């Protein structure tokens, strides 16, 4: 197990952790930048100040209590549905690829893609806001057409690592996918 | 054409000669080409001469093909004329399809029927194109086809929809289902993979999509940039053929790439290609509407004109596999049947294969089949000719074929898993005593699904007997896969030897040995391959799974039930195996059979006695309910209720719609047919729960209403409210009759309109006062209907609102009509100014020269209308706003009703309490590792997300709102056309 520091597309520090479970099983986890206390307190104080201003104007104490509720509910929603803590990719050579993103509240959402559906793992580029970023994606096999791609599943959507980190992940994925191919070839050779 | 014996013999002879000629040239070329290509000098022969020879041979091939085609097909061989079964009232026949069993499906231009004819022209069936339940909702099919499952699919250009006739519904007659909206579908077809092809005329696209068993469309692809595609037909290699209006006929491959266009490939000029079809041996047939011909485009050779005279306006085209060509002649309004002989290639396909293998001693002269595999021979000749400078004959041909096979094998093996052995082990068996493992071996995935452990002592014969019995019941090939040793203390050497010996009794390849020592979490796992030559150690992955959860869960999306399902997904095979071997788990731990098993055992269902009693009670209850329902639906269907004013009333009252909907639900629940699959079961359960909740809410509402004389209070407040509304309206009218918001109106018109509306309100108020003594009683009785469900009560509320605001509706209609008239008048007079007029016949604006007095009158009228417009527009605006308010309130109520109707509550509760029952897939967790021991994974069920649950199991509703887009709504409002909250009869519902 090793951990290396990289930067995300926006410049925030992220950590890539690679765990080799066995020859054909590898886990790659990208830890997203943590929630900053500074931004949290800034947002909270902004909401409360606005509520206080309204209270002074309207002299209704409902404003203050609603501000507290808004902050609490907003925080819960943010932690449970928006803020992703860690995104990990579990590549099991003969079974498939599992994509997990764990939220700050502990909720995990998982998708498992069987190896039969995986056509390839590639690095692609896309225009995001005003700049071009790279991203890793899984190409899914079109069941009707052996050459076609039915769907593209983008990975690490929240952390958006830079190209150097992506290349690292890409290489370890391809190693395992290659293993599978060589195993196939050797079995066919027999 | 005469078919005497003599001519046919001559024909045979000629074909034989052609074949001999072809074979001769092939052998000549075969012997010549290595000589010509030898490296040591070419003698006197130059490359140019070789090429010349090749060209000549190529043209010879072409000529031979042409002669063969001309010999084979016969022109204008009319067999039969089948008149249009609809008669001539509804226009000529246009769409035609011939199914594999020879029956013909015919549609006419504007007839709402699909007729099914036998191959001799007798009408077998007529399917009326009507949506059941809503009698007046008919549609006009343009083209027809039959899906792979044997259902009739039609393209409906007017509504822009594709309909499929589902004969297996709860209704005995079957019903039409709208499966997809397409802009303007013209032609329809089903390709060789069972996908539906639709030619979208206005958009210039061909859509291709698959249809699953729940009639949902999947994998939608389109081919854009076509010029008015009309008819579409599948091509044999998985592609399709499209005819474009006054254009060309294009052939596409299965990957939607343009392969060729017929006019460029064959150098043929089309007038207006209409129907296309492809016959058994892959030739494309095209009907030409302008030239009144049908041409056949063989794979090799030039086009053949099959029908040259006798057609007036050919439209659709179909080919049967028995050698008949059906042309729908819209001009003469009949279907003409021509002979179109099946070519020799299809007939001798079997023989050609056999002969192709032993081609050296081909029995060419003496065989009784003279026209041997011509196409194949010509193809081979062509291959030889096209590469004269390459290798001699054998490798060129062989290499091509081998590489194809190899590719095929590579492709197949990619889909098979790599050589890593996966053992799916039930976690409940981890504490079992030593024994043997039984389960299913899935060889294509190289994985073993272990279902149970058989303990010592056992008699091998009995185990085998038991397994064969299980296999017979469950249809899962259960076998002994390996041995399991669970040694509590130290390793017993004798036992391990014994376990290895067991492998010889139960032969299985590979023999899996799993052993657990003490309480260690890390098991050692090895495989024995007796017949293996490779000494390489395979990697093993141990996957633990929860037997109970996997057995009870259902993977989503539901699997296609075709036998090829096993290649769809590996995990589904595992789920399937565990679910099917349910019978294996039924044995109790106290059962004293000859074999002792360890596997998941249920602890018994809670309150199972109550469940059993309810099961017993439900049968008579269902029967009673069915009887009652049949009586009620019989009454509803009686003719007395179908007369004009009543039927009109029923269709406008939302309560009737809702009651009909609920009646259908009850019929679904009470039907004694067992639900065939998971989807239907869930649907039934969802309907049941939603009905229960609905009724419970309704009774709650009722108990609230009937306590403390709330009905009386309600009635007491209702009349003053209605009065108040009327008063407010009067005030509003008074305000409008003055100078509203400082606007100066046309005084005379303003007064007239204002008085008219005031009189209306006066009428309304007297009506309300007439009603007022009975209001309480009416409310009391109407309130009783809440026991039928909250939705029914809400629908009644919506209807009451509609009735109480009838005056607003009337005002709106008057205002809109006046406004609409003025707008139309102004627009036509504006055209008059510009010297133009609307041509009704051509649907366009033409120029026109007017007289002076016409212009004068027009100007006068225009001025009057223009100056009166603001007054009318003001009234229209005010009443439209009022009307919109009412419509929005009604719409909200209907949204609530729809929500209660469609929410799949049972599925949601199931997801909440037993999340593993609805699985979206699986997820794996890597367990602790130790070097040298196999990788251990824990397989868990990944539950379906709530959004997906709702999406998958949403109950269909009768949505009766016109789905206008916002722009069309605004346009309608601006032009003064009426908008309705309910489904407009003229429009087809969505």
HADDOCK unambig.tbl for C-alpha pairs under 7 A between the chains (distance, minus, plus):
assign (segid A and resid 22 and name CA) (segid B and resid 935 and name CA) 6.55 0.50 0.50
assign (segid A and resid 94 and name CA) (segid B and resid 417 and name CA) 5.84 0.50 0.50
assign (segid A and resid 94 and name CA) (segid B and resid 418 and name CA) 5.71 0.50 0.50
assign (segid A and resid 94 and name CA) (segid B and resid 420 and name CA) 6.27 0.50 0.50
assign (segid A and resid 110 and name CA) (segid B and resid 923 and name CA) 6.66 0.50 0.50
assign (segid A and resid 112 and name CA) (segid B and resid 921 and name CA) 6.97 0.50 0.50
assign (segid A and resid 112 and name CA) (segid B and resid 922 and name CA) 6.44 0.50 0.50
assign (segid A and resid 112 and name CA) (segid B and resid 923 and name CA) 5.96 0.50 0.50
assign (segid A and resid 116 and name CA) (segid B and resid 415 and name CA) 5.22 0.50 0.50
assign (segid A and resid 180 and name CA) (segid B and resid 418 and name CA) 5.73 0.50 0.50
assign (segid A and resid 183 and name CA) (segid B and resid 418 and name CA) 6.09 0.50 0.50
assign (segid A and resid 183 and name CA) (segid B and resid 419 and name CA) 6.36 0.50 0.50
assign (segid A and resid 184 and name CA) (segid B and resid 418 and name CA) 5.73 0.50 0.50
